[in-house]
Amino acid sequence: IGSSFTLRNTGIPHLGLYGACSTMAESLLMVDDKDQAMLKRIPVRLAVNTKFQTLQPDDGVSKVNILLKDTGKRNNIYPVIDADGKFCGIVRLEKILTAMLDPVLASTLVVYDLMETPRGILSTDDDLAWAVENMERHDMRDLPVLNRNGRFIGFVSYNYIGYDNGAKSPSCVWNE
């Protein structure tokens, strides 16, 4: 929330209401759809989390285990990118951890065996309203984002954009 005067130089899309009593009715009419209207004005590319570790289809589960130990950071979902940089799919941490519990599986499975096609994929040109709608429709908290050339650039997630599904209240973390 901010005045149009202070927001004009930020480059963030906003809607300004001017006047007093005459626009009060307009602003009250917009309250029900204000979050949706705001999300429609924000492109996905501004809310993409680009901090991720990529996996390759032929990576062994034991290599993934080493990667997880080395980075010290565990995401719930990992992109699978082939040697040519093409997005192949995603692997969920729960599948990786389950495979690691079985020594036979851990020594024989590769990422390709655990990989799945995401139920939704976003483009950098999509808006956040579309992203949230897809997350809800596909019951996913994270969706991969591809650029116009089909290259993976990151994930958009409820947590990263600060969207509270219960309260229906977004608060974005902006990329610069």
The 8 nearest C-alpha neighbors of each residue, nearest first, counted from 0:
[[1, 2, 6, 3, 13, 5, 14, 170],
 [2, 0, 6, 3, 5, 4, 13, 15],
 [1, 3, 4, 5, 6, 0, 15, 7],
 [2, 4, 6, 15, 5, 7, 1, 14],
 [3, 5, 2, 6, 7, 8, 1, 15],
 [6, 4, 2, 3, 7, 1, 8, 9],
 [7, 5, 3, 9, 8, 4, 2, 1],
 [6, 8, 4, 9, 5, 3, 10, 11],
 [7, 9, 6, 10, 5, 11, 4, 3],
 [10, 8, 11, 6, 7, 5, 12, 13],
 [9, 11, 8, 12, 7, 6, 13, 175],
 [12, 10, 9, 13, 6, 7, 41, 8],
 [13, 11, 40, 10, 41, 14, 37, 6],
 [14, 12, 11, 15, 6, 37, 3, 40],
 [13, 15, 16, 12, 3, 37, 36, 2],
 [14, 16, 3, 17, 13, 2, 4, 1],
 [17, 15, 22, 14, 18, 26, 3, 25],
 [18, 16, 15, 22, 19, 21, 3, 23],
 [19, 17, 22, 21, 20, 16, 23, 15],
 [18, 20, 21, 22, 23, 17, 16, 24],
 [19, 21, 23, 22, 18, 24, 25, 17],
 [22, 20, 19, 23, 18, 24, 25, 17],
 [23, 21, 25, 24, 20, 19, 18, 26],
 [22, 24, 20, 26, 25, 21, 19, 27],
 [23, 25, 27, 22, 26, 28, 21, 20],
 [26, 24, 22, 28, 23, 27, 29, 21],
 [25, 27, 29, 23, 28, 24, 22, 30],
 [28, 26, 24, 30, 29, 25, 23, 31],
 [29, 27, 25, 26, 30, 24, 31, 32],
 [28, 30, 26, 27, 33, 32, 31, 25],
 [31, 29, 33, 27, 32, 28, 26, 34],
 [32, 30, 29, 33, 28, 34, 27, 35],
 [31, 33, 35, 29, 30, 34, 36, 28],
 [32, 34, 36, 30, 35, 29, 31, 37],
 [35, 33, 37, 36, 32, 38, 168, 169],
 [34, 36, 38, 32, 37, 33, 128, 39],
 [37, 35, 33, 39, 34, 38, 32, 40],
 [36, 38, 34, 40, 35, 39, 33, 41],
 [39, 37, 128, 127, 35, 41, 40, 36],
 [40, 38, 128, 36, 126, 37, 41, 127],
 [39, 41, 38, 37, 12, 42, 126, 36],
 [42, 40, 38, 126, 39, 127, 43, 37],
 [43, 41, 126, 44, 125, 45, 127, 124],
 [42, 44, 126, 123, 45, 127, 46, 125],
 [43, 45, 123, 42, 47, 46, 124, 174],
 [46, 44, 174, 43, 173, 42, 47, 41],
 [47, 45, 43, 44, 173, 174, 160, 172],
 [48, 46, 155, 154, 44, 153, 45, 49],
 [49, 47, 154, 153, 50, 155, 46, 159],
 [48, 50, 153, 47, 51, 152, 154, 155],
 [51, 49, 48, 52, 153, 154, 47, 152],
 [52, 50, 49, 53, 77, 153, 48, 74],
 [51, 53, 77, 54, 50, 78, 74, 66],
 [54, 52, 78, 79, 77, 51, 80, 55],
 [53, 55, 79, 80, 78, 56, 58, 52],
 [54, 56, 80, 79, 81, 58, 57, 53],
 [57, 55, 111, 110, 58, 79, 81, 54],
 [56, 58, 55, 109, 110, 59, 111, 54],
 [59, 57, 55, 109, 110, 56, 62, 60],
 [58, 60, 109, 62, 61, 110, 108, 57],
 [59, 61, 63, 105, 62, 109, 108, 64],
 [60, 62, 64, 59, 63, 105, 65, 106],
 [63, 61, 65, 59, 64, 60, 66, 58],
 [62, 64, 66, 60, 61, 65, 67, 59],
 [63, 65, 61, 67, 62, 66, 60, 68],
 [66, 64, 68, 62, 63, 67, 69, 61],
 [67, 65, 63, 69, 64, 68, 70, 62],
 [66, 68, 64, 65, 70, 69, 71, 63],
 [67, 69, 65, 71, 66, 70, 64, 72],
 [70, 68, 66, 67, 71, 65, 72, 64],
 [71, 69, 72, 67, 68, 66, 73, 65],
 [72, 70, 68, 69, 67, 73, 66, 65],
 [73, 71, 70, 67, 74, 68, 69, 66],
 [74, 72, 67, 75, 71, 92, 70, 76],
 [73, 75, 76, 72, 77, 92, 51, 91],
 [74, 76, 92, 91, 73, 77, 93, 90],
 [75, 77, 91, 74, 92, 90, 89, 78],
 [78, 76, 90, 89, 53, 91, 79, 52],
 [79, 77, 89, 53, 88, 54, 80, 90],
 [78, 80, 54, 88, 55, 87, 89, 53],
 [79, 81, 86, 55, 85, 84, 87, 54],
 [80, 82, 84, 55, 85, 83, 56, 87],
 [81, 83, 84, 80, 55, 85, 56, 57],
 [84, 82, 81, 85, 80, 86, 150, 55],
 [83, 85, 81, 82, 80, 86, 150, 151],
 [86, 84, 81, 80, 83, 150, 87, 82],
 [85, 87, 80, 151, 88, 79, 150, 84],
 [88, 86, 79, 80, 85, 81, 89, 116],
 [89, 87, 116, 79, 115, 86, 78, 114],
 [88, 90, 78, 79, 114, 115, 77, 116],
 [91, 89, 114, 77, 76, 113, 115, 92],
 [90, 92, 76, 93, 94, 75, 77, 89],
 [91, 93, 75, 95, 94, 76, 96, 90],
 [92, 94, 96, 91, 95, 97, 75, 90],
 [95, 93, 97, 92, 96, 91, 98, 113],
 [94, 96, 92, 98, 93, 97, 99, 91],
 [95, 97, 99, 93, 98, 94, 92, 100],
 [96, 98, 94, 100, 99, 95, 93, 101],
 [99, 97, 95, 96, 100, 105, 104, 101],
 [98, 100, 105, 96, 101, 97, 95, 102],
 [101, 99, 97, 98, 102, 96, 105, 104],
 [100, 102, 104, 99, 103, 98, 105, 97],
 [103, 101, 105, 104, 106, 100, 99, 98],
 [102, 104, 106, 105, 101, 107, 108, 98],
 [105, 103, 107, 101, 106, 102, 108, 98],
 [104, 106, 99, 102, 60, 98, 103, 107],
 [105, 107, 103, 104, 102, 108, 61, 60],
 [106, 108, 104, 105, 103, 109, 59, 60],
 [109, 107, 104, 105, 60, 59, 112, 106],
 [108, 110, 59, 111, 58, 112, 57, 60],
 [109, 111, 56, 113, 112, 58, 114, 57],
 [110, 112, 56, 114, 109, 113, 57, 55],
 [113, 111, 110, 109, 114, 108, 56, 115],
 [114, 112, 110, 111, 90, 94, 115, 109],
 [113, 115, 90, 111, 89, 112, 110, 88],
 [116, 114, 89, 88, 117, 90, 113, 111],
 [115, 117, 88, 89, 118, 114, 87, 119],
 [118, 116, 119, 115, 88, 89, 120, 142],
 [119, 117, 137, 116, 120, 139, 142, 133],
 [118, 120, 117, 142, 133, 121, 137, 143],
 [121, 119, 143, 142, 144, 117, 122, 118],
 [122, 120, 144, 143, 145, 125, 123, 119],
 [121, 123, 145, 124, 144, 125, 146, 120],
 [122, 124, 44, 43, 146, 125, 144, 145],
 [123, 125, 122, 42, 43, 126, 44, 146],
 [126, 124, 122, 43, 123, 42, 129, 121],
 [125, 127, 42, 43, 39, 129, 128, 41],
 [126, 128, 130, 38, 129, 43, 41, 39],
 [127, 129, 38, 39, 131, 130, 126, 35],
 [130, 128, 132, 127, 126, 131, 133, 125],
 [131, 129, 127, 133, 128, 132, 134, 126],
 [132, 130, 134, 128, 133, 129, 127, 135],
 [131, 133, 129, 135, 130, 134, 136, 128],
 [134, 132, 136, 130, 135, 131, 137, 129],
 [135, 133, 139, 131, 137, 132, 136, 138],
 [134, 136, 138, 132, 133, 137, 131, 139],
 [135, 137, 133, 134, 138, 132, 139, 131],
 [136, 138, 134, 139, 135, 133, 118, 119],
 [139, 137, 135, 134, 136, 140, 133, 118],
 [140, 138, 134, 137, 141, 135, 142, 136],
 [139, 141, 156, 157, 134, 138, 142, 158],
 [142, 140, 156, 139, 155, 154, 143, 157],
 [141, 143, 154, 155, 120, 119, 156, 144],
 [144, 142, 154, 120, 153, 121, 155, 145],
 [143, 145, 121, 122, 153, 154, 152, 151],
 [146, 144, 151, 122, 150, 149, 152, 121],
 [145, 147, 149, 148, 150, 123, 122, 151],
 [148, 146, 149, 145, 122, 123, 150, 124],
 [149, 147, 146, 150, 145, 151, 85, 122],
 [148, 150, 145, 146, 147, 151, 85, 86],
 [151, 149, 145, 146, 148, 85, 86, 152],
 [150, 152, 145, 86, 144, 153, 149, 146],
 [153, 151, 145, 144, 150, 49, 146, 154],
 [154, 152, 49, 48, 144, 47, 143, 151],
 [153, 155, 143, 48, 142, 47, 144, 141],
 [154, 156, 47, 142, 141, 48, 46, 143],
 [157, 155, 141, 159, 158, 140, 160, 154],
 [156, 158, 162, 160, 159, 140, 161, 141],
 [157, 159, 161, 156, 160, 162, 140, 163],
 [160, 158, 156, 161, 157, 172, 155, 48],
 [161, 159, 171, 157, 172, 162, 158, 170],
 [162, 160, 158, 170, 159, 169, 171, 157],
 [163, 161, 169, 157, 160, 168, 164, 170],
 [162, 164, 166, 167, 165, 168, 161, 169],
 [163, 165, 167, 166, 162, 168, 157, 135],
 [166, 164, 163, 167, 168, 162, 169, 157],
 [165, 167, 168, 163, 164, 162, 169, 34],
 [168, 166, 164, 163, 165, 169, 162, 34],
 [167, 169, 166, 163, 162, 34, 170, 164],
 [170, 168, 162, 161, 171, 163, 167, 160],
 [169, 171, 161, 160, 162, 168, 172, 163],
 [172, 170, 160, 161, 173, 169, 46, 159],
 [171, 173, 160, 46, 159, 174, 170, 161],
 [174, 172, 46, 45, 171, 175, 160, 47],
 [175, 173, 45, 46, 172, 47, 44, 48],
 [174, 173, 45, 46, 172, 44, 10, 47]]
